């Protein structure tokens, strides 16, 4: 199923498309965070507009053979890392049809290569599939040169995967 995988910036005029994909993501994620839709039937994402109004936020579509397959939101705001040139995966979503085809792995690697430096990826404690995914992806990308640590933020405790592209020869 995996064809040509591309990660490209989301233009501001494509915000509504990203918003729709974020609703699918929020629906999937509600299994872990218990969120409900609002009175209009939407989950919403309070930081969406910030990706075009604040520096240090970068929205990307993931495409397979020019078809939308998901998105990645990258941010320079980190909860654990304080080093200059630090980045985090704020949100990451692969549509179900494209899961288990290594599309997410390839897309994550493309992003890690695009933003060299320090990285943190925080994972919800109940999202066991995501924990396994990130352990494997980051482990492969860094040749197991990463650190997993417990992180407490915004009322939850989860796992933080920390690494540097410099330490794994990806700079």
HUGI-V246312 format. One line per field, one symbol per residue. ss: DSSP state (~ for helix, > for strand, _ for the rest). burial: I if it has 9 or more other C-alpha atoms within 8 Angstrom, else O. Layout:
BEGIN
ss: ???
burial: ???
END
This chain:
BEGIN
ss: ____>>>>>__~~~~~~~~~~~~~~~~~~~~~~________________~~~~___>>>>>>>>__>>>>>>>>>__________>>>>>>>>>_~~~____~~~~~~~~~~~~___>>>>>>____~~~~~~~~~~~~~~~____>>>>>>>__>>>>>>>>>_______
burial: OIOOIIIOOIOOOOIOOIIOIIIOIIIOOIOOOOOOIOOOOOIIOOOOOOIOOOOOIIIIIIIIOOOOIIIIIIIIOIOOIOOOOIIIIIOIOIOOOIIOOOIIIIIIIIIIIOOIIIIIIIIIIOIOOOIOIIIOIIIOIIOOIIOOOOIOOOOOIIIIIIIIIIIIOOO
END
